[in-house]
Amino acid sequence: MADITFITGSTLGSAEYVAEHLAEKLEEVGKSSELLHGPALDELTLSGIWLVVTSTHGAGDLPDNLQVLFDEITERQPDLSAVRYGAIGIGNREYDLFCGAIKQFDALLQNRGAQRIGDRLEIDMLEHEIPEDPAEVWLESWIEQL
């Protein structure tokens, strides 16, 4: 079993790129990881450490490939009290619902008993053309909180 399970939601691939970059950084410090792009609930271990990385689609919505997992958690109401997680959102501050997808997913995980590690990172694509850069800085402090 991997030390950290990445769960990504992406429309154009930005969240996947960020997750892949962070997985490499974790490997450098001896942490193993597994990358799951839009997994179903049955593909996840309901314990351990998750790192959710998602872009926001449309009007604050989850990307289609992550919406399935969100709906499954909402409908099946699993106990996620054995899950600790990090949350990274990618969006554009020009929209009213900036990083709306990660805010929704964060709230859902907490509602099901999961405990967030550290602060949620919200990356503004207008400010950071390469979202991997602020994510890498955030990861350094996040690792210390594990």
Wavefront OBJ file of the C-alpha trace (Angstrom):
o trace
v 0.000 0.000 0.000
v 1.274 3.460 -0.938
v 1.987 6.056 1.743
v -0.171 8.622 -0.077
v -3.013 8.154 -2.552
v -3.506 10.980 -5.028
v -7.071 11.555 -6.196
v -7.291 13.924 -9.139
v -10.067 15.599 -11.034
v -9.192 17.407 -14.214
v -10.727 18.631 -17.434
v -7.595 19.798 -19.251
v -4.927 17.911 -17.295
v -3.577 20.595 -14.930
v -4.497 18.687 -11.764
v -2.929 15.507 -13.123
v 0.306 17.347 -13.908
v 0.405 18.815 -10.409
v -0.223 15.398 -8.829
v 2.454 13.727 -10.933
v 4.957 16.441 -10.005
v 4.146 16.151 -6.298
v 4.386 12.356 -6.464
v 7.954 12.764 -7.747
v 8.750 15.155 -4.892
v 7.319 12.720 -2.349
v 9.418 9.921 -3.816
v 12.522 12.072 -3.296
v 11.788 12.105 0.454
v 11.031 8.388 0.620
v 7.217 8.471 0.422
v 5.474 6.145 -1.984
v 2.331 7.218 -3.774
v -0.422 5.986 -6.029
v -2.076 8.211 -8.653
v -5.791 7.716 -9.276
v -7.363 9.978 -11.884
v -11.079 10.139 -11.143
v -11.371 6.870 -9.202
v -14.548 5.115 -8.147
v -15.139 4.714 -4.413
v -14.475 0.961 -4.620
v -10.947 1.677 -5.905
v -10.018 3.512 -2.701
v -8.867 2.270 0.669
v -11.008 4.056 3.228
v -8.031 4.742 5.465
v -4.590 6.283 5.183
v -3.566 9.533 3.547
v -5.204 10.979 0.467
v -4.096 14.038 -1.474
v -6.961 15.468 -3.541
v -5.946 17.699 -6.451
v -8.691 19.109 -8.642
v -9.358 21.881 -11.073
v -12.708 23.659 -11.142
v -14.938 23.297 -14.181
v -17.719 25.609 -15.323
v -19.418 27.551 -12.544
v -17.512 26.114 -9.583
v -18.210 22.515 -10.554
v -16.172 19.358 -10.167
v -14.593 17.944 -13.315
v -16.642 15.083 -14.775
v -14.044 12.473 -13.853
v -14.202 13.422 -10.143
v -17.963 14.005 -10.016
v -18.551 10.230 -9.992
v -16.557 9.766 -6.767
v -18.214 12.801 -5.187
v -21.656 11.378 -5.999
v -20.722 7.917 -4.678
v -19.508 9.341 -1.362
v -22.643 11.483 -1.099
v -24.965 8.546 -1.832
v -23.198 5.755 0.055
v -22.094 7.858 3.062
v -18.961 5.831 3.909
v -17.160 6.330 7.217
v -13.964 8.185 6.310
v -12.776 8.790 9.874
v -9.627 6.735 9.170
v -8.688 9.054 6.277
v -6.362 12.037 6.622
v -6.033 14.192 3.525
v -4.592 17.219 1.819
v -6.542 19.414 -0.578
v -5.291 21.373 -3.592
v -7.569 23.320 -5.904
v -6.762 24.959 -9.217
v -8.927 27.775 -10.538
v -9.224 31.314 -11.826
v -10.047 34.195 -9.446
v -12.009 35.980 -12.170
v -14.837 33.507 -11.513
v -17.198 33.963 -8.568
v -16.759 30.366 -7.446
v -12.956 30.333 -7.436
v -11.681 26.818 -6.638
v -15.272 25.733 -6.030
v -14.515 22.092 -6.795
v -11.935 21.610 -4.033
v -14.100 23.545 -1.573
v -16.992 21.141 -2.250
v -14.791 18.052 -2.027
v -13.091 19.305 1.131
v -16.464 19.881 2.820
v -17.705 16.442 1.744
v -14.652 14.652 3.155
v -14.920 16.501 6.460
v -18.645 15.724 6.608
v -17.812 12.025 6.322
v -15.265 12.219 9.168
v -11.971 12.628 7.264
v -9.415 14.982 8.805
v -7.626 17.519 6.649
v -3.890 17.881 7.157
v -2.868 21.522 7.007
v -4.482 24.283 4.995
v -6.223 23.841 1.678
v -4.155 25.229 -1.202
v -6.021 27.258 -3.815
v -3.945 28.035 -6.902
v -4.966 30.952 -9.122
v -3.954 30.209 -12.715
v -3.855 33.957 -13.439
v -1.166 34.356 -10.794
v 0.673 31.060 -11.328
v 1.011 29.998 -14.942
v 2.764 26.830 -13.758
v 0.599 25.443 -10.910
v 3.271 22.917 -9.968
v 5.384 25.743 -8.475
v 3.053 26.857 -5.638
v 2.002 23.237 -5.097
v 5.609 22.225 -4.524
v 6.096 25.013 -1.960
v 2.876 23.951 -0.180
v 3.953 20.294 -0.217
v 7.096 21.059 1.784
v 5.094 22.301 4.776
v 2.385 19.657 4.279
v 4.936 16.827 4.541
v 6.083 18.195 7.904
v 2.527 17.822 9.232
v 2.289 14.141 8.333
l 1 2 3 4 5 6 7 8 9 10 11 12 13 14 15 16 17 18 19 20 21 22 23 24 25 26 27 28 29 30 31 32 33 34 35 36 37 38 39 40 41 42 43 44 45 46 47 48 49 50 51 52 53 54 55 56 57 58 59 60 61 62 63 64 65 66 67 68 69 70 71 72 73 74 75 76 77 78 79 80 81 82 83 84 85 86 87 88 89 90 91 92 93 94 95 96 97 98 99 100 101 102 103 104 105 106 107 108 109 110 111 112 113 114 115 116 117 118 119 120 121 122 123 124 125 126 127 128 129 130 131 132 133 134 135 136 137 138 139 140 141 142 143 144 145 146
